[in-house]
């Protein structure tokens, strides 16, 4: 078997994070399961769809760690992937 430890896969379904807050944007790019799960294993469209459904709750949880309790999150399909709009 090939050694893939430590290497991240390129997400097959790209995710664009849209936020005015650069710190929030970086946090989501690094920790959002919709992105990180795709970097760890090759997921199909259905699996990624489930992650996209969970993404608003995932983002809300992460925003709360930064003190944003009224953040607004929308996940919209964009091409083959998704766009995550975050207003803090």
PyMOL Python script that loads the backbone (N, CA, C, O; Angstrom):
from pymol import cmd

cmd.read_pdbstr("""\
ATOM      1  N   UNK A   1       0.829  -1.215   0.000  1.00  0.00           N
ATOM      2  CA  UNK A   1       0.000   0.000   0.000  1.00  0.00           C
ATOM      3  C   UNK A   1       0.864   1.266   0.000  1.00  0.00           C
ATOM      4  O   UNK A   1       1.943   1.311   0.591  1.00  0.00           O
ATOM      5  N   UNK A   2       0.366   2.258  -0.662  1.00  0.00           N
ATOM      6  CA  UNK A   2       1.095   3.517  -0.775  1.00  0.00           C
ATOM      7  C   UNK A   2       0.994   4.296   0.534  1.00  0.00           C
ATOM      8  O   UNK A   2      -0.052   4.288   1.182  1.00  0.00           O
ATOM      9  N   UNK A   3       2.060   4.958   0.918  1.00  0.00           N
ATOM     10  CA  UNK A   3       2.069   5.740   2.156  1.00  0.00           C
ATOM     11  C   UNK A   3       1.456   7.114   1.887  1.00  0.00           C
ATOM     12  O   UNK A   3       2.054   7.962   1.225  1.00  0.00           O
ATOM     13  N   UNK A   4       0.254   7.309   2.417  1.00  0.00           N
ATOM     14  CA  UNK A   4      -0.417   8.603   2.212  1.00  0.00           C
ATOM     15  C   UNK A   4      -0.466   9.400   3.505  1.00  0.00           C
ATOM     16  O   UNK A   4      -1.069  10.472   3.557  1.00  0.00           O
ATOM     17  N   UNK A   5       0.169   8.876   4.551  1.00  0.00           N
ATOM     18  CA  UNK A   5       0.120   9.555   5.843  1.00  0.00           C
ATOM     19  C   UNK A   5       0.767  10.931   5.741  1.00  0.00           C
ATOM     20  O   UNK A   5       1.853  11.087   5.182  1.00  0.00           O
ATOM     21  N   UNK A   6       0.076  11.923   6.294  1.00  0.00           N
ATOM     22  CA  UNK A   6       0.624  13.265   6.294  1.00  0.00           C
ATOM     23  C   UNK A   6       0.343  14.057   5.033  1.00  0.00           C
ATOM     24  O   UNK A   6       0.563  15.268   4.998  1.00  0.00           O
ATOM     25  N   UNK A   7      -0.143  13.384   3.992  1.00  0.00           N
ATOM     26  CA  UNK A   7      -0.467  14.100   2.759  1.00  0.00           C
ATOM     27  C   UNK A   7      -1.961  14.326   2.682  1.00  0.00           C
ATOM     28  O   UNK A   7      -2.755  13.451   3.029  1.00  0.00           O
ATOM     29  N   UNK A   8      -2.336  15.505   2.225  1.00  0.00           N
ATOM     30  CA  UNK A   8      -3.753  15.818   2.082  1.00  0.00           C
ATOM     31  C   UNK A   8      -4.168  15.652   0.635  1.00  0.00           C
ATOM     32  O   UNK A   8      -3.442  16.042  -0.280  1.00  0.00           O
ATOM     33  N   UNK A   9      -5.328  15.076   0.436  1.00  0.00           N
ATOM     34  CA  UNK A   9      -5.883  14.957  -0.906  1.00  0.00           C
ATOM     35  C   UNK A   9      -6.449  16.306  -1.329  1.00  0.00           C
ATOM     36  O   UNK A   9      -6.845  17.117  -0.492  1.00  0.00           O
ATOM     37  N   UNK A  10      -6.481  16.532  -2.617  1.00  0.00           N
ATOM     38  CA  UNK A  10      -7.141  17.726  -3.150  1.00  0.00           C
ATOM     39  C   UNK A  10      -8.640  17.423  -3.173  1.00  0.00           C
ATOM     40  O   UNK A  10      -9.050  16.438  -3.787  1.00  0.00           O
ATOM     41  N   UNK A  11      -9.479  18.253  -2.511  1.00  0.00           N
ATOM     42  CA  UNK A  11     -10.917  17.966  -2.519  1.00  0.00           C
ATOM     43  C   UNK A  11     -11.467  17.842  -3.941  1.00  0.00           C
ATOM     44  O   UNK A  11     -11.246  18.712  -4.783  1.00  0.00           O
ATOM     45  N   UNK A  12     -12.184  16.748  -4.192  1.00  0.00           N
ATOM     46  CA  UNK A  12     -12.783  16.517  -5.507  1.00  0.00           C
ATOM     47  C   UNK A  12     -13.927  17.509  -5.750  1.00  0.00           C
ATOM     48  O   UNK A  12     -14.191  17.919  -6.881  1.00  0.00           O
ATOM     49  N   UNK A  13     -14.597  17.878  -4.650  1.00  0.00           N
ATOM     50  CA  UNK A  13     -15.705  18.839  -4.720  1.00  0.00           C
ATOM     51  C   UNK A  13     -15.245  20.100  -3.997  1.00  0.00           C
ATOM     52  O   UNK A  13     -15.329  20.176  -2.771  1.00  0.00           O
ATOM     53  N   UNK A  14     -14.756  21.097  -4.749  1.00  0.00           N
ATOM     54  CA  UNK A  14     -14.151  22.274  -4.119  1.00  0.00           C
ATOM     55  C   UNK A  14     -15.134  23.064  -3.254  1.00  0.00           C
ATOM     56  O   UNK A  14     -16.329  23.143  -3.540  1.00  0.00           O
ATOM     57  N   UNK A  15     -14.591  23.637  -2.201  1.00  0.00           N
ATOM     58  CA  UNK A  15     -15.394  24.430  -1.264  1.00  0.00           C
ATOM     59  C   UNK A  15     -14.766  25.809  -1.165  1.00  0.00           C
ATOM     60  O   UNK A  15     -13.587  25.949  -0.839  1.00  0.00           O
ATOM     61  N   UNK A  16     -15.565  26.822  -1.449  1.00  0.00           N
ATOM     62  CA  UNK A  16     -15.102  28.206  -1.335  1.00  0.00           C
ATOM     63  C   UNK A  16     -15.728  28.797  -0.079  1.00  0.00           C
ATOM     64  O   UNK A  16     -16.942  28.727   0.112  1.00  0.00           O
ATOM     65  N   UNK A  17     -14.893  29.378   0.773  1.00  0.00           N
ATOM     66  CA  UNK A  17     -15.380  30.027   1.989  1.00  0.00           C
ATOM     67  C   UNK A  17     -15.475  31.518   1.701  1.00  0.00           C
ATOM     68  O   UNK A  17     -14.504  32.135   1.264  1.00  0.00           O
ATOM     69  N   UNK A  18     -16.640  32.092   1.944  1.00  0.00           N
ATOM     70  CA  UNK A  18     -16.845  33.520   1.739  1.00  0.00           C
ATOM     71  C   UNK A  18     -17.162  34.164   3.083  1.00  0.00           C
ATOM     72  O   UNK A  18     -18.219  33.920   3.665  1.00  0.00           O
ATOM     73  N   UNK A  19     -16.228  34.998   3.576  1.00  0.00           N
ATOM     74  CA  UNK A  19     -16.413  35.675   4.862  1.00  0.00           C
ATOM     75  C   UNK A  19     -15.592  36.951   4.872  1.00  0.00           C
ATOM     76  O   UNK A  19     -14.507  37.007   4.292  1.00  0.00           O
ATOM     77  N   UNK A  20     -16.117  37.982   5.540  1.00  0.00           N
ATOM     78  CA  UNK A  20     -15.383  39.237   5.672  1.00  0.00           C
ATOM     79  C   UNK A  20     -14.268  39.109   6.709  1.00  0.00           C
ATOM     80  O   UNK A  20     -13.331  39.906   6.727  1.00  0.00           O
ATOM     81  N   UNK A  21     -14.379  38.095   7.574  1.00  0.00           N
ATOM     82  CA  UNK A  21     -13.427  37.900   8.661  1.00  0.00           C
ATOM     83  C   UNK A  21     -12.364  36.883   8.231  1.00  0.00           C
ATOM     84  O   UNK A  21     -12.644  35.692   8.094  1.00  0.00           O
ATOM     85  N   UNK A  22     -11.153  37.374   8.025  1.00  0.00           N
ATOM     86  CA  UNK A  22     -10.068  36.518   7.525  1.00  0.00           C
ATOM     87  C   UNK A  22      -9.739  35.384   8.502  1.00  0.00           C
ATOM     88  O   UNK A  22      -9.425  34.268   8.087  1.00  0.00           O
ATOM     89  N   UNK A  23      -9.816  35.683   9.797  1.00  0.00           N
ATOM     90  CA  UNK A  23      -9.528  34.667  10.821  1.00  0.00           C
ATOM     91  C   UNK A  23     -10.555  33.530  10.767  1.00  0.00           C
ATOM     92  O   UNK A  23     -10.201  32.356  10.878  1.00  0.00           O
ATOM     93  N   UNK A  24     -11.821  33.894  10.595  1.00  0.00           N
ATOM     94  CA  UNK A  24     -12.897  32.894  10.478  1.00  0.00           C
ATOM     95  C   UNK A  24     -12.683  32.072   9.213  1.00  0.00           C
ATOM     96  O   UNK A  24     -12.817  30.849   9.229  1.00  0.00           O
ATOM     97  N   UNK A  25     -12.352  32.743   8.129  1.00  0.00           N
ATOM     98  CA  UNK A  25     -12.128  32.070   6.850  1.00  0.00           C
ATOM     99  C   UNK A  25     -11.014  31.023   6.979  1.00  0.00           C
ATOM    100  O   UNK A  25     -11.168  29.886   6.534  1.00  0.00           O
ATOM    101  N   UNK A  26      -9.905  31.414   7.586  1.00  0.00           N
ATOM    102  CA  UNK A  26      -8.774  30.494   7.769  1.00  0.00           C
ATOM    103  C   UNK A  26      -9.164  29.316   8.650  1.00  0.00           C
ATOM    104  O   UNK A  26      -8.816  28.173   8.354  1.00  0.00           O
ATOM    105  N   UNK A  27      -9.892  29.596   9.743  1.00  0.00           N
ATOM    106  CA  UNK A  27     -10.309  28.537  10.655  1.00  0.00           C
ATOM    107  C   UNK A  27     -11.177  27.508   9.918  1.00  0.00           C
ATOM    108  O   UNK A  27     -10.992  26.303  10.085  1.00  0.00           O
ATOM    109  N   UNK A  28     -12.115  27.986   9.112  1.00  0.00           N
ATOM    110  CA  UNK A  28     -13.015  27.083   8.395  1.00  0.00           C
ATOM    111  C   UNK A  28     -12.259  26.281   7.334  1.00  0.00           C
ATOM    112  O   UNK A  28     -12.514  25.090   7.160  1.00  0.00           O
ATOM    113  N   UNK A  29     -11.336  26.927   6.630  1.00  0.00           N
ATOM    114  CA  UNK A  29     -10.570  26.206   5.609  1.00  0.00           C
ATOM    115  C   UNK A  29      -9.731  25.095   6.238  1.00  0.00           C
ATOM    116  O   UNK A  29      -9.456  24.078   5.602  1.00  0.00           O
ATOM    117  N   UNK A  30      -9.330  25.299   7.485  1.00  0.00           N
ATOM    118  CA  UNK A  30      -8.484  24.321   8.157  1.00  0.00           C
ATOM    119  C   UNK A  30      -9.282  23.228   8.876  1.00  0.00           C
ATOM    120  O   UNK A  30      -8.798  22.104   9.008  1.00  0.00           O
ATOM    121  N   UNK A  31     -10.499  23.540   9.344  1.00  0.00           N
ATOM    122  CA  UNK A  31     -11.205  22.620  10.235  1.00  0.00           C
ATOM    123  C   UNK A  31     -12.597  22.167   9.787  1.00  0.00           C
ATOM    124  O   UNK A  31     -13.143  21.231  10.369  1.00  0.00           O
ATOM    125  N   UNK A  32     -13.179  22.797   8.782  1.00  0.00           N
ATOM    126  CA  UNK A  32     -14.541  22.441   8.375  1.00  0.00           C
ATOM    127  C   UNK A  32     -14.566  21.029   7.782  1.00  0.00           C
ATOM    128  O   UNK A  32     -13.871  20.765   6.801  1.00  0.00           O
ATOM    129  N   UNK A  33     -15.364  20.111   8.368  1.00  0.00           N
ATOM    130  CA  UNK A  33     -15.406  18.736   7.865  1.00  0.00           C
ATOM    131  C   UNK A  33     -15.709  18.626   6.366  1.00  0.00           C
ATOM    132  O   UNK A  33     -15.212  17.713   5.706  1.00  0.00           O
ATOM    133  N   UNK A  34     -16.507  19.530   5.827  1.00  0.00           N
ATOM    134  CA  UNK A  34     -16.812  19.518   4.394  1.00  0.00           C
ATOM    135  C   UNK A  34     -15.520  19.579   3.568  1.00  0.00           C
ATOM    136  O   UNK A  34     -15.460  19.048   2.458  1.00  0.00           O
ATOM    137  N   UNK A  35     -14.508  20.219   4.110  1.00  0.00           N
ATOM    138  CA  UNK A  35     -13.205  20.306   3.437  1.00  0.00           C
ATOM    139  C   UNK A  35     -12.263  19.212   3.949  1.00  0.00           C
ATOM    140  O   UNK A  35     -11.682  18.474   3.153  1.00  0.00           O
ATOM    141  N   UNK A  36     -12.109  19.106   5.261  1.00  0.00           N
ATOM    142  CA  UNK A  36     -11.097  18.206   5.833  1.00  0.00           C
ATOM    143  C   UNK A  36     -11.366  16.739   5.534  1.00  0.00           C
ATOM    144  O   UNK A  36     -10.428  15.975   5.311  1.00  0.00           O
ATOM    145  N   UNK A  37     -12.629  16.336   5.526  1.00  0.00           N
ATOM    146  CA  UNK A  37     -12.947  14.927   5.237  1.00  0.00           C
ATOM    147  C   UNK A  37     -12.529  14.568   3.802  1.00  0.00           C
ATOM    148  O   UNK A  37     -12.083  13.453   3.531  1.00  0.00           O
ATOM    149  N   UNK A  38     -12.685  15.537   2.895  1.00  0.00           N
ATOM    150  CA  UNK A  38     -12.287  15.298   1.499  1.00  0.00           C
ATOM    151  C   UNK A  38     -10.767  15.236   1.360  1.00  0.00           C
ATOM    152  O   UNK A  38     -10.250  14.613   0.432  1.00  0.00           O
ATOM    153  N   UNK A  39     -10.050  15.883   2.285  1.00  0.00           N
ATOM    154  CA  UNK A  39      -8.591  15.864   2.231  1.00  0.00           C
ATOM    155  C   UNK A  39      -8.045  14.547   2.784  1.00  0.00           C
ATOM    156  O   UNK A  39      -6.899  14.187   2.518  1.00  0.00           O
ATOM    157  N   UNK A  40      -8.869  13.830   3.555  1.00  0.00           N
ATOM    158  CA  UNK A  40      -8.410  12.589   4.174  1.00  0.00           C
ATOM    159  C   UNK A  40      -8.783  11.357   3.368  1.00  0.00           C
ATOM    160  O   UNK A  40      -8.047  10.371   3.361  1.00  0.00           O
ATOM    161  N   UNK A  41      -9.935  11.408   2.679  1.00  0.00           N
ATOM    162  CA  UNK A  41     -10.319  10.254   1.868  1.00  0.00           C
ATOM    163  C   UNK A  41     -11.134  10.695   0.665  1.00  0.00           C
ATOM    164  O   UNK A  41     -11.712  11.782   0.643  1.00  0.00           O
ATOM    165  N   UNK A  42     -11.165   9.827  -0.331  1.00  0.00           N
ATOM    166  CA  UNK A  42     -11.874  10.120  -1.566  1.00  0.00           C
ATOM    167  C   UNK A  42     -13.362   9.840  -1.370  1.00  0.00           C
ATOM    168  O   UNK A  42     -13.771   8.680  -1.323  1.00  0.00           O
ATOM    169  N   UNK A  43     -14.158  10.873  -1.258  1.00  0.00           N
ATOM    170  CA  UNK A  43     -15.589  10.725  -0.997  1.00  0.00           C
ATOM    171  C   UNK A  43     -16.388  10.851  -2.291  1.00  0.00           C
ATOM    172  O   UNK A  43     -15.954  11.505  -3.239  1.00  0.00           O
ATOM    173  N   UNK A  44     -17.567  10.214  -2.317  1.00  0.00           N
ATOM    174  CA  UNK A  44     -18.426  10.376  -3.490  1.00  0.00           C
ATOM    175  C   UNK A  44     -19.376  11.556  -3.275  1.00  0.00           C
ATOM    176  O   UNK A  44     -19.437  12.146  -2.197  1.00  0.00           O
ATOM    177  N   UNK A  45     -20.107  11.874  -4.332  1.00  0.00           N
ATOM    178  CA  UNK A  45     -20.991  13.052  -4.317  1.00  0.00           C
ATOM    179  C   UNK A  45     -22.004  12.978  -3.172  1.00  0.00           C
ATOM    180  O   UNK A  45     -22.289  13.992  -2.534  1.00  0.00           O
ATOM    181  N   UNK A  46     -22.551  11.785  -2.906  1.00  0.00           N
ATOM    182  CA  UNK A  46     -23.546  11.635  -1.845  1.00  0.00           C
ATOM    183  C   UNK A  46     -22.937  11.894  -0.465  1.00  0.00           C
ATOM    184  O   UNK A  46     -23.536  12.581   0.363  1.00  0.00           O
ATOM    185  N   UNK A  47     -21.754  11.347  -0.224  1.00  0.00           N
ATOM    186  CA  UNK A  47     -21.089  11.561   1.065  1.00  0.00           C
ATOM    187  C   UNK A  47     -20.788  13.041   1.280  1.00  0.00           C
ATOM    188  O   UNK A  47     -20.974  13.567   2.377  1.00  0.00           O
ATOM    189  N   UNK A  48     -20.326  13.699   0.236  1.00  0.00           N
ATOM    190  CA  UNK A  48     -20.024  15.124   0.331  1.00  0.00           C
ATOM    191  C   UNK A  48     -21.319  15.911   0.548  1.00  0.00           C
ATOM    192  O   UNK A  48     -21.326  16.919   1.255  1.00  0.00           O
ATOM    193  N   UNK A  49     -22.411  15.447  -0.062  1.00  0.00           N
ATOM    194  CA  UNK A  49     -23.711  16.085   0.145  1.00  0.00           C
ATOM    195  C   UNK A  49     -24.140  16.063   1.605  1.00  0.00           C
ATOM    196  O   UNK A  49     -24.682  17.043   2.115  1.00  0.00           O
ATOM    197  N   UNK A  50     -23.891  14.926   2.282  1.00  0.00           N
ATOM    198  CA  UNK A  50     -24.220  14.842   3.716  1.00  0.00           C
ATOM    199  C   UNK A  50     -23.367  15.822   4.520  1.00  0.00           C
ATOM    200  O   UNK A  50     -23.866  16.476   5.436  1.00  0.00           O
ATOM    201  N   UNK A  51     -22.089  15.923   4.179  1.00  0.00           N
ATOM    202  CA  UNK A  51     -21.218  16.876   4.868  1.00  0.00           C
ATOM    203  C   UNK A  51     -21.689  18.309   4.620  1.00  0.00           C
ATOM    204  O   UNK A  51     -21.625  19.152   5.514  1.00  0.00           O
ATOM    205  N   UNK A  52     -22.159  18.577   3.405  1.00  0.00           N
ATOM    206  CA  UNK A  52     -22.656  19.918   3.081  1.00  0.00           C
ATOM    207  C   UNK A  52     -23.901  20.239   3.903  1.00  0.00           C
ATOM    208  O   UNK A  52     -24.085  21.376   4.337  1.00  0.00           O
ATOM    209  N   UNK A  53     -24.764  19.229   4.119  1.00  0.00           N
ATOM    210  CA  UNK A  53     -25.954  19.440   4.951  1.00  0.00           C
ATOM    211  C   UNK A  53     -25.575  19.766   6.390  1.00  0.00           C
ATOM    212  O   UNK A  53     -26.244  20.562   7.049  1.00  0.00           O
ATOM    213  N   UNK A  54     -24.501  19.151   6.874  1.00  0.00           N
ATOM    214  CA  UNK A  54     -24.051  19.381   8.248  1.00  0.00           C
ATOM    215  C   UNK A  54     -23.243  20.666   8.393  1.00  0.00           C
ATOM    216  O   UNK A  54     -23.077  21.176   9.501  1.00  0.00           O
ATOM    217  N   UNK A  55     -22.745  21.185   7.286  1.00  0.00           N
ATOM    218  CA  UNK A  55     -21.820  22.320   7.324  1.00  0.00           C
ATOM    219  C   UNK A  55     -22.345  23.540   8.085  1.00  0.00           C
ATOM    220  O   UNK A  55     -21.587  24.122   8.861  1.00  0.00           O
ATOM    221  N   UNK A  56     -23.624  23.963   7.900  1.00  0.00           N
ATOM    222  CA  UNK A  56     -24.071  25.142   8.660  1.00  0.00           C
ATOM    223  C   UNK A  56     -23.930  24.956  10.175  1.00  0.00           C
ATOM    224  O   UNK A  56     -23.487  25.868  10.873  1.00  0.00           O
ATOM    225  N   UNK A  57     -24.308  23.771  10.684  1.00  0.00           N
ATOM    226  CA  UNK A  57     -24.158  23.519  12.120  1.00  0.00           C
ATOM    227  C   UNK A  57     -22.689  23.474  12.518  1.00  0.00           C
ATOM    228  O   UNK A  57     -22.306  23.997  13.565  1.00  0.00           O
ATOM    229  N   UNK A  58     -21.867  22.845  11.676  1.00  0.00           N
ATOM    230  CA  UNK A  58     -20.427  22.780  11.956  1.00  0.00           C
ATOM    231  C   UNK A  58     -19.837  24.185  12.045  1.00  0.00           C
ATOM    232  O   UNK A  58     -19.056  24.485  12.949  1.00  0.00           O
ATOM    233  N   UNK A  59     -20.219  25.044  11.093  1.00  0.00           N
ATOM    234  CA  UNK A  59     -19.695  26.416  11.072  1.00  0.00           C
ATOM    235  C   UNK A  59     -20.172  27.173  12.307  1.00  0.00           C
ATOM    236  O   UNK A  59     -19.384  27.864  12.953  1.00  0.00           O
ATOM    237  N   UNK A  60     -21.463  27.047  12.639  1.00  0.00           N
ATOM    238  CA  UNK A  60     -21.999  27.738  13.823  1.00  0.00           C
ATOM    239  C   UNK A  60     -21.221  27.357  15.083  1.00  0.00           C
ATOM    240  O   UNK A  60     -20.879  28.214  15.899  1.00  0.00           O
ATOM    241  N   UNK A  61     -20.950  26.068  15.227  1.00  0.00           N
ATOM    242  CA  UNK A  61     -20.203  25.588  16.390  1.00  0.00           C
ATOM    243  C   UNK A  61     -18.814  26.226  16.435  1.00  0.00           C
ATOM    244  O   UNK A  61     -18.360  26.661  17.493  1.00  0.00           O
ATOM    245  N   UNK A  62     -18.150  26.278  15.293  1.00  0.00           N
ATOM    246  CA  UNK A  62     -16.816  26.874  15.243  1.00  0.00           C
ATOM    247  C   UNK A  62     -16.856  28.379  15.494  1.00  0.00           C
ATOM    248  O   UNK A  62     -15.974  28.926  16.155  1.00  0.00           O
ATOM    249  N   UNK A  63     -17.882  29.045  14.963  1.00  0.00           N
ATOM    250  CA  UNK A  63     -18.000  30.494  15.182  1.00  0.00           C
ATOM    251  C   UNK A  63     -18.134  30.797  16.671  1.00  0.00           C
ATOM    252  O   UNK A  63     -17.568  31.773  17.162  1.00  0.00           O
ATOM    253  N   UNK A  64     -18.878  29.966  17.387  1.00  0.00           N
ATOM    254  CA  UNK A  64     -19.079  30.188  18.833  1.00  0.00           C
ATOM    255  C   UNK A  64     -17.756  30.150  19.585  1.00  0.00           C
ATOM    256  O   UNK A  64     -17.597  30.845  20.588  1.00  0.00           O
ATOM    257  N   UNK A  65     -16.799  29.342  19.113  1.00  0.00           N
ATOM    258  CA  UNK A  65     -15.491  29.298  19.784  1.00  0.00           C
ATOM    259  C   UNK A  65     -14.759  30.625  19.641  1.00  0.00           C
ATOM    260  O   UNK A  65     -13.855  30.927  20.420  1.00  0.00           O
ATOM    261  N   UNK A  66     -15.148  31.414  18.647  1.00  0.00           N
ATOM    262  CA  UNK A  66     -14.536  32.733  18.426  1.00  0.00           C
ATOM    263  C   UNK A  66     -15.402  33.862  19.011  1.00  0.00           C
ATOM    264  O   UNK A  66     -15.079  35.040  18.865  1.00  0.00           O
ATOM    265  N   UNK A  67     -16.502  33.485  19.673  1.00  0.00           N
ATOM    266  CA  UNK A  67     -17.356  34.489  20.299  1.00  0.00           C
ATOM    267  C   UNK A  67     -18.451  35.036  19.407  1.00  0.00           C
ATOM    268  O   UNK A  67     -19.117  36.003  19.777  1.00  0.00           O
ATOM    269  N   UNK A  68     -18.655  34.436  18.230  1.00  0.00           N
ATOM    270  CA  UNK A  68     -19.728  34.877  17.329  1.00  0.00           C
ATOM    271  C   UNK A  68     -20.934  33.969  17.546  1.00  0.00           C
ATOM    272  O   UNK A  68     -20.953  32.826  17.087  1.00  0.00           O
ATOM    273  N   UNK A  69     -21.938  34.486  18.247  1.00  0.00           N
ATOM    274  CA  UNK A  69     -23.093  33.648  18.569  1.00  0.00           C
ATOM    275  C   UNK A  69     -24.281  33.891  17.647  1.00  0.00           C
ATOM    276  O   UNK A  69     -25.275  33.168  17.706  1.00  0.00           O
ATOM    277  N   UNK A  70     -24.179  34.905  16.799  1.00  0.00           N
ATOM    278  CA  UNK A  70     -25.283  35.222  15.887  1.00  0.00           C
ATOM    279  C   UNK A  70     -24.850  35.150  14.426  1.00  0.00           C
ATOM    280  O   UNK A  70     -25.400  35.843  13.570  1.00  0.00           O
ATOM    281  N   UNK A  71     -23.875  34.320  14.157  1.00  0.00           N
ATOM    282  CA  UNK A  71     -23.387  34.193  12.780  1.00  0.00           C
ATOM    283  C   UNK A  71     -24.454  33.599  11.876  1.00  0.00           C
ATOM    284  O   UNK A  71     -25.260  32.769  12.298  1.00  0.00           O
ATOM    285  N   UNK A  72     -24.443  34.039  10.627  1.00  0.00           N
ATOM    286  CA  UNK A  72     -25.380  33.527   9.630  1.00  0.00           C
ATOM    287  C   UNK A  72     -24.572  32.725   8.609  1.00  0.00           C
ATOM    288  O   UNK A  72     -23.579  33.205   8.063  1.00  0.00           O
ATOM    289  N   UNK A  73     -25.024  31.487   8.363  1.00  0.00           N
ATOM    290  CA  UNK A  73     -24.286  30.588   7.472  1.00  0.00           C
ATOM    291  C   UNK A  73     -25.211  30.062   6.386  1.00  0.00           C
ATOM    292  O   UNK A  73     -26.308  29.585   6.673  1.00  0.00           O
ATOM    293  N   UNK A  74     -24.767  30.151   5.145  1.00  0.00           N
ATOM    294  CA  UNK A  74     -25.487  29.554   4.019  1.00  0.00           C
ATOM    295  C   UNK A  74     -24.504  28.722   3.212  1.00  0.00           C
ATOM    296  O   UNK A  74     -23.391  29.155   2.913  1.00  0.00           O
ATOM    297  N   UNK A  75     -24.943  27.520   2.869  1.00  0.00           N
ATOM    298  CA  UNK A  75     -24.129  26.652   2.014  1.00  0.00           C
ATOM    299  C   UNK A  75     -24.891  26.482   0.709  1.00  0.00           C
ATOM    300  O   UNK A  75     -26.022  25.994   0.697  1.00  0.00           O
ATOM    301  N   UNK A  76     -24.264  26.887  -0.390  1.00  0.00           N
ATOM    302  CA  UNK A  76     -24.935  26.818  -1.684  1.00  0.00           C
ATOM    303  C   UNK A  76     -24.077  26.043  -2.680  1.00  0.00           C
ATOM    304  O   UNK A  76     -22.854  26.180  -2.692  1.00  0.00           O
ATOM    305  N   UNK A  77     -24.729  25.223  -3.523  1.00  0.00           N
ATOM    306  CA  UNK A  77     -23.966  24.513  -4.552  1.00  0.00           C
ATOM    307  C   UNK A  77     -23.302  25.513  -5.489  1.00  0.00           C
ATOM    308  O   UNK A  77     -23.882  26.542  -5.839  1.00  0.00           O
ATOM    309  N   UNK A  78     -22.077  25.190  -5.886  1.00  0.00           N
ATOM    310  CA  UNK A  78     -21.348  26.051  -6.821  1.00  0.00           C
ATOM    311  C   UNK A  78     -20.512  25.158  -7.722  1.00  0.00           C
ATOM    312  O   UNK A  78     -19.507  24.595  -7.288  1.00  0.00           O
ATOM    313  N   UNK A  79     -20.920  25.030  -8.956  1.00  0.00           N
ATOM    314  CA  UNK A  79     -20.232  24.132  -9.876  1.00  0.00           C
ATOM    315  C   UNK A  79     -20.307  22.707  -9.349  1.00  0.00           C
ATOM    316  O   UNK A  79     -21.391  22.224  -9.022  1.00  0.00           O
ATOM    317  N   UNK A  80     -19.168  22.028  -9.263  1.00  0.00           N
ATOM    318  CA  UNK A  80     -19.106  20.666  -8.732  1.00  0.00           C
ATOM    319  C   UNK A  80     -19.051  20.665  -7.209  1.00  0.00           C
ATOM    320  O   UNK A  80     -19.236  19.625  -6.579  1.00  0.00           O
ATOM    321  N   UNK A  81     -18.795  21.835  -6.615  1.00  0.00           N
ATOM    322  CA  UNK A  81     -18.611  21.910  -5.169  1.00  0.00           C
ATOM    323  C   UNK A  81     -19.629  22.797  -4.488  1.00  0.00           C
ATOM    324  O   UNK A  81     -20.807  22.814  -4.845  1.00  0.00           O
ATOM    325  N   UNK A  82     -19.143  23.545  -3.483  1.00  0.00           N
ATOM    326  CA  UNK A  82     -20.039  24.366  -2.664  1.00  0.00           C
ATOM    327  C   UNK A  82     -19.364  25.675  -2.305  1.00  0.00           C
ATOM    328  O   UNK A  82     -18.138  25.790  -2.298  1.00  0.00           O
ATOM    329  N   UNK A  83     -20.208  26.665  -2.003  1.00  0.00           N
ATOM    330  CA  UNK A  83     -19.749  27.922  -1.440  1.00  0.00           C
ATOM    331  C   UNK A  83     -20.368  28.053  -0.061  1.00  0.00           C
ATOM    332  O   UNK A  83     -21.570  27.847   0.109  1.00  0.00           O
ATOM    333  N   UNK A  84     -19.564  28.387   0.904  1.00  0.00           N
ATOM    334  CA  UNK A  84     -20.037  28.573   2.270  1.00  0.00           C
ATOM    335  C   UNK A  84     -19.961  30.062   2.569  1.00  0.00           C
ATOM    336  O   UNK A  84     -18.871  30.619   2.691  1.00  0.00           O
ATOM    337  N   UNK A  85     -21.123  30.711   2.688  1.00  0.00           N
ATOM    338  CA  UNK A  85     -21.181  32.150   3.002  1.00  0.00           C
ATOM    339  C   UNK A  85     -21.358  32.312   4.495  1.00  0.00           C
ATOM    340  O   UNK A  85     -22.278  31.748   5.088  1.00  0.00           O
ATOM    341  N   UNK A  86     -20.461  33.096   5.106  1.00  0.00           N
ATOM    342  CA  UNK A  86     -20.504  33.293   6.547  1.00  0.00           C
ATOM    343  C   UNK A  86     -20.533  34.783   6.848  1.00  0.00           C
ATOM    344  O   UNK A  86     -19.666  35.535   6.403  1.00  0.00           O
ATOM    345  N   UNK A  87     -21.539  35.204   7.610  1.00  0.00           N
ATOM    346  CA  UNK A  87     -21.618  36.587   8.084  1.00  0.00           C
ATOM    347  C   UNK A  87     -21.508  36.547   9.599  1.00  0.00           C
ATOM    348  O   UNK A  87     -22.313  35.904  10.274  1.00  0.00           O
ATOM    349  N   UNK A  88     -20.498  37.246  10.134  1.00  0.00           N
ATOM    350  CA  UNK A  88     -20.276  37.224  11.586  1.00  0.00           C
ATOM    351  C   UNK A  88     -20.884  38.428  12.255  1.00  0.00           C
ATOM    352  O   UNK A  88     -20.791  38.570  13.475  1.00  0.00           O
TER     353      UNK A  88
END
""", "prot")
cmd.dss("prot")
cmd.show_as("cartoon", "prot")
cmd.util.cbc("prot")
cmd.orient("prot")
